[in-house]
Amino acid sequence: MTQLQYDNKLLLSRAEEAEKQTKTLREEVEERDRTLHEADRRREDEVDELQRKHKRQTEDLHDEKRALQKTIDELQETLDATKSSLRTKREDCTRLEATVSKQANDQIEIESSNRSLKAKVECLENEINGREIRIAELEEGLASRSQTVDELEAKLRKEETQRRRLHNTIQELKGNIRVFCRVRPLLDGEKDAAAALPVSLPDCDDKNEIELLQSSETALGKTTSKTFPFKFDRVFAPQSSQDEVFEEVSQLIQSALDGYPVCIFAYGQTGSGKTHTMQGPDTLGANAELGCLGIIPRAVGQIYENTSKLAERGWEYTLEGQFLEIYNETLQDLLAPAGRSASAGSDKQTKLDIYQDSEGHTRVKNVTTVKVDSAERVRWLLAKAAENRTVAATNCNERSSRSHSVFTLYLCGKNSLTGESSSGVLNLIDLAGSERLSASGSSGDRLKETQAINKSLACLGDVIAALAKGNRHIPYRNSKLTHLLQESLGAGNSKTLMFVCVNPSPASTQESLCSLQFATKVNSCQIGTARRQAAS
């Protein structure tokens, strides 16, 4: 037992020792495992580090490779550019060599040309010297001719003054009161009576005669005829154009420009062609034919043309126009602004009064005066006046002018070279119809108008008769018409032209006879010698 216990204890002791060794071995194994694990971890870390380092080195190598490739590409481009530039330089050298060779040849030619030019310069210098001598001679001649030109211009101005005097003398020889007769053509509705016209124009060289055949019935019922011959300064046939009429009038227009009072008026029954003679067609638009224009627009056109020519001789002109209507012995302004016009709705216009200014010229107070600076302005002026003029229907004309229209143009000129001045007046009048009261068939307001028209025309006849007789007192103030035209009717310094307009139709025979008889009275009148007016 004891041995067994001993053996058992020995075994237990060995077993404990074996356990201790086992435990020690285990601990050693665990320690080695930990050591190996740490070694593996360190190895893995080192491997990772080496891989990262390798990756970085690889990336650096790639970057370096790319940089080197870029450098290689740039160097290649530089090499290509250098090669291209080298080729260009070689081509330039080739061209320069050719240019140098050409310039060498050119230099030889230039030297040859230079020698030739030097010879020419010497010739030109000799020629210039000759021309300088010639220029000196020409300048001397120019100075002499400039003096001659000044003398000629002075002579021309004197001749212009002489021309004015001679022109006035010619007009005086023709008569300071002249009468023209104009027979209007038949209208479409009158051509059936063309074979029995009472008006005829005898064939004569002076074209200044007209005859009127009047038929009348006696108490016994017998028809008798009587021929009335008339002779004027000029008679215009129905086919006469506006150009022919104005050609005869143009000399009087020149007198107004020369500084004389000039009056041209159209007389005759309604429908005899007075307005057509003075103004032209009813519509004076921008497209109106020049051949149809009447005396007023043509007169202004002639004045413009002549003032332009006279400007070269030192003359400067200002033109101002006014347009009046004498209606029922009352002055009305045909150019008045809307606020002053009687036709605009007000009771009456601003009152217009006739007066004599400090120089004795006839003027109208409060009248609208328009500066006439273009042909378009004249057409506007005529159109505006035509709109405002009083018209109405009578037995003689469905659109009869019931008033006298008076267009007045003031012409003031001054010569800056000679100091001369002139102040002319041009009155262009379209009188109302001169038919007798019985012929007009008027009643009411038309009757009053006709009586006023006939009264003023009778006063005009009285003035003409007084002038013809040489009376000391001339009744200018008996009517607005003669008062307004006093300066142009027999004032001793005026020139007057009357157009007697004749209607050739048989129905107007008696009225035509009255018109022609009145014109004969005017034609026998003498108003003395016209005097030129100088501007103040």
MOSULZI-V843430 format. One record per backbone hydrogen bond with DSSP energy under -1.0 kcal/mol. CO is the residue of the C=O (numbers start at 1). NH is the residue of the N-H. Records with the same first field share a line. If there is no record, write none. Layout:
BEGIN
CO->NH + NH
END
This chain:
BEGIN
1->5
2->6
3->7
4->8
5->9
6->10
7->11
8->12
9->13
10->14
11->15
12->16
13->17
14->18
15->19
16->20
17->21
18->22
19->23
20->24
21->25
22->26
23->27
24->28
25->29
26->30
27->31
28->32
29->33
30->34
31->35
32->36
33->37
34->38
35->39
36->40
37->41
38->42
39->43
40->44
41->45
42->46
43->47
44->48
45->49
46->50
47->51
48->52
49->53
50->54
51->55
52->56
53->57
54->58
55->59
56->60
57->61
58->62
59->63
60->64
61->65
62->66
63->67
64->68
65->69
66->70
67->71
68->72
69->73
70->74
71->75
72->76
73->77
74->78
75->79
76->80
77->81
78->82
79->83
80->84
81->85
82->86
83->87
84->88
85->89
86->90
87->91
88->92
89->93
90->94
91->95
92->96
93->97
94->98
95->99
96->100
97->101
98->102
99->103
100->104
101->105
102->106
103->107
104->108
105->109
106->110
107->111
108->112
109->113
110->114
111->115
112->116
113->117
114->118
115->119
116->120
117->121
118->122
119->123
120->124
121->125
122->126
123->127
124->128
125->129
126->130
127->131
128->132
129->133
130->134
131->135
132->136
133->137
134->138
135->139
136->140
137->141
138->142
139->143
140->144
141->145
142->146
143->147
144->148
145->149
146->150
147->151
148->152
149->153
150->154
151->155
152->156
153->157
154->158
155->159
156->160
157->161
158->162
159->163
160->164
161->165
162->166
163->167
164->168
165->169
166->170
167->171
168->172
169->173
170->174
176->496
178->498
179->233
180->500
181->236
182->502
187->190
190->193
191->194
193->196
198->213
200->211
207->235
208->232
210->230
211->200
212->228
214->226
216->224
218->221
222->218
224->216
226->214
228->212
230->210
234->181
236->183
237->240
241->245
242->246
243->247
244->248
245->249
246->250
249->252 + 253
250->254
251->255
252->256
253->257
254->258
255->260
256->259
259->533
261->495
262->427
263->497
264->429
265->499
266->431
267->501
268->434
269->272
273->277
274->278
275->279 + 280
277->295
278->296
279->294
285->288
289->292
290->293
294->298
295->299
296->300
297->301
298->302
299->303
300->304
301->305
302->306
303->307
304->308
305->309
306->310
307->311
310->313 + 315
311->314
314->416
316->414
318->412
319->372
320->410
321->370
322->408
323->334
324->406
325->332
326->404
330->327
332->325
333->336
337->340
341->344
353->365
355->363
357->360
361->357
363->355
370->321
374->378
375->379
376->380
377->381
378->382
379->383
380->384
381->385
382->386
383->387
384->388
385->389
390->402
392->400
397->394
400->392
404->326
405->430
406->324
407->428
408->322
409->426
410->320
411->424
412->318
413->422
414->316
415->419
420->415
422->413
424->411
425->262
426->409
427->264
428->407
429->266
430->405
436->440
440->395
443->446
444->448
445->449
446->450
447->451
448->452
449->453
450->454
451->455
452->456
453->457
454->458
455->459
456->460
457->461
458->462
459->463
460->464
461->465
462->466
463->467
464->468
465->469
466->471
474->476
475->478
476->479
479->483
480->484
481->485
483->486
485->488 + 489
495->263
496->178
497->265
498->180
499->267
500->182
502->184
505->508
506->509
508->512
509->513
510->514
511->515
512->516
513->517
514->518
515->519
516->520
517->521
518->522
519->523
520->524
522->525
533->423
END
